[in-house]
Amino acid sequence: MSNEKITDAAMNAALDGFEAASSAAENAQSNALDFDDDPLSATGVSRKSLVIFFLIDTSGSMKGKKMGELNTVMEELIPEIRRVGEADTEVKVAVLTFSTDVRWMYSTPIPIEDFEWARLRANGVTSMGAAFKELSLRMSRNSFLNSPSLSFAPVIFLMTDGYPSDDYKEGLRELQSNSWYKFGLKAALGIGNEANDDVLAEFTGSKETVVHAYSGGQLAQMIKIIAVTSSQIGSKSMTLSDDTGREIGEEDVFAAKQKLLGQQIQELVGSQVEESDVPFDTGW
């Protein structure tokens, strides 16, 4: 069933599932959401794991206020993410930075309770395609997603202030063949005037999951909105039914989560009060 065939009734069922999932929904989730090469394979383990991937542009154009604000808001964000998820969900964080080189902040995803933000510095060019390839390499059971527990699809959050300096399309094609990426929740944030929202929409799959920040105040708001909202949705069990009341496939469950993420992000962004602080690309 294609994404377009997800009906309003199905989306309502999904929303209801966030508030109070039935025992049948929990059983279906525990039997179907353990990922490997096939993200729909099952092990039936009850403990659930969620990895949140942050892909962050640290190229030279991020120097100054942009990187300073990003470091500050990420330090503030970690305690908020610690409150996301449920008692039976283990949340981990992995941070991949990309400039001339691509680097992981830590050599493995860190449990959110133990995670400490290491302040980033900016220099070099924007090797986004290389970052996509590195993410695809590490998003597997043989590497960063080797938790013995049942796994939710990951949350993947991209932040950048400019156009890629390498062949990002080649990297994106490689990433798109990764099953974890296909079924993960994806969102992106453009920072400043030079960020290309069309490129970011290619990454997430929809314009609704792309937002833009032109100042420090907006950056703080947008990062928190995306990170917290996507983590909340990603760590919840969800089932869907079509108009006949018949339960539909897991592919549609993931598509509905992505659609719901876009709707909630746009609603929250639209409710924000405009900031009066100086835009990034003016006088810095």
Secondary structure, DSSP 8 states (H G I E B T S, - for coil): --GGG--HHHHHHHHHHHH---HHHHHHHHHH---SSSTT-----S-EEEEEEEEEE-SGGGTTHHHHHHHHHHHHHHHHHHTSS-TTEEEEEEEEEESSSEEESSSS-EETTT---------S---HHHHHHHHHHHSSTTTTT--SSEE---EEEEEESS--SS-HHHHHHHHHT-HHHHHSEEEEEEESTT--HHHHHHHHSSGGGEEEE-BHHHHHHHHHHHHHHHHHHHTS----B-TTS-B--HHHHHHHHHHHHHHHHHHHHHTS----S-BTTS--
